[in-house]
Amino acid sequence: MSLSRSLKTGGSLMQHRSVLTRAERIEKLREDGRFQDGDGPLGLPKVVSRKAAAGKKTKKKTDEEETAATEES
């Protein structure tokens, strides 16, 4: 019998969450200046949670390729 996907541990559970907890929403609103102390925690405006795109890795040139490129120029 296979292991249920919900029971997996480790890095497989570290994924982007589109739903934030109330505390996370308040923190994000404070950063934007849309929530001040004394405001109620109920009826909060929607907060967009965007996943940051990972940048592509650039391939490093080896010493041989660098010398060949400078010789051609």
Secondary structure, DSSP 8 states (H G I E B T S, - for coil): ----GGG--GGGG----SS--HHHHHHHHHHHT---TT--SSS-------------------HHHHHHHHHH-
